[in-house]
Every structure is written in C-alpha cells, then in structure tokens.
C-alpha cells in the first residue's frame, strides 16, 4: 500500500530497534532502521521518512545533532522527530537532560525505558 507512512527507527541498541520496528509493522507502518546518527542521516536524505524515532545518545552523531540537521534543512524540516533518551535529570556527568529533550526542535519526546503503547500513540498523532 503506497500511502503507508515510512518511519525510521534510530537507536544503537539493536533489540530496541527490533522491538519498536515490530510494533510499528504490526500497525501497518513501513519501517527503516539505522543504528547511529550518521547512518540515520544517510537514510533520511535517501528515503525521506515521514517520521523519525531518534535515540539521543548514539555513536558517530548524537540525536540532538541529527534532529537539528533535519529541522534546519529546507527539504527535511517537515519530517516529524520523536526523541528517545534514557538520560535522567539526576545524571550529573552529561549535558543531556529530560528538560533538554523538551526544548529541542523535536516534535515530541519520550523517556526510556519506552512504553511501547505510549510511543505508538505519539506516532499515530504525528502520522495522521
């Protein structure tokens, strides 16, 4: 079906990518996968997904940078971005916080561990 939305799932945890992908596919979404920020940008530029589910802390290019690249690009800025992160406000050894997730250019944000049902609700909201 050509009107199926394409969703790119990006995380350096292959198990999380598979779990989210299987759930999305069960809801009739088309799914692409990437395992770091550089690979994500290649797929975004080549496939132009409708939505990107994007982990924050990844190798090669982090989720903040990927999100900024998407939202500051004239030909990509309409792609919805949902940020995922396991970083809590109480972690003092990093600049990432849950507050940061809510103040980026991302369209939505969900903390890890991910509630798959909640994530699917957010996906539906952005894909309708």
N, C-alpha and C positions, 0 to 999 in steps of 0.2 A: 504494500500500500504506500503510495508515494507521498501521502500527506502525513505520514508518521513523523513525529519530531525526532531529531537526532540530538542525543545527549552525550557529551564527552565526560567520562569519569576519570579524574586525575588524582592519583594518590600513590605514594611509594610503597604502600602496603598492598601486595597483590591479593590477599584474602579480602580486604575491604573492597577493592575494585571489583572482584568477582561477586561478592555479596550484593553490592549496590547494583551492579550490572544485571544480575539475575532478577532482582526485584523489578528493575525498570523494564526489562524484556517481558516479564510476566504481565506488565501493564501496557504492552504493545508499543513501547518506545524502541527506536533504533538506538544502539549504543556503540560508541567508540571508546577506546581505552588508551590511557597514557600513564606512565609511571614516574615522570619527573617533569619539571617545568619546561625544559627545552623541547622534549617530545610533545608536550601539550601544545606549545606554540606552533610547532610544525603541523600538527593535526588541525588546529584551529584555523590556520591560514589555508590549508589544503581542503578541508571539509566543511568549514564554516557551520559548526553545530548551532542548534537553536539555543542550547543551554550548556553551561559547563559547571560540573560539580567539582570543586577545586580544593584540594588539601593546601594548607598554608605552609607547613614545614616539610620541604622536599629538597632533594639534591639538585644541583645544576642551576636551578632557578626556582625561587620560592613562590608561593601562591600570591603574595602581595604584588610581586613584580609582574606575574602573569596577568593578574586582574588589572593592574594599571596599564599594561600593554594593550589589553583588549579594550578597555574603556576609553583610552586616549587615541585609539585608532579610528579614523573616519569610516573605514569599511568593516570594522569588527564591533564597534561600540553598541550595536543593537543586540548583541549576544548577551543573554542573561547569565549572571555568575552567582553561584551559591558557594560561599567559602565554608570549609570544614576545618576545625582545629581542635587539638587535644590540649592546647596550652591554657592553663588556668591563670587567673589574675594573681594567684599566690606565688607563682613561679618568678623568682627574682633574677634568674640568670639569663633571661632573654628579654628582648624588647617586644615580643608578641604578647598580647593580652586579649581577652574576650572583648574588651572595650574597643581595641583596635579593629576587630572584626566588624564591629557595628559602625565604624566611621570611615571605612574604605569606600571605594567606588563600587563595591559589590552590590548586587541587587538583594541578596539575602545572606544569612549566616546561620550555621548550626554548629553547636559544640560536639566534640566527641566525648564519650562514646555515642555513636549515632543511633538515634531512634529511627529505624528504617521507615516506620509508618509516618512519623512526623516529616522526615525528609521527602517522602512521596507526596505528602500534602503540599509542601513547598514547591516541589517540581510541578505538580498539577497547576498550582496558582500561577506559575510563570510560563506554562506552556499552553494555556487556554486562550 
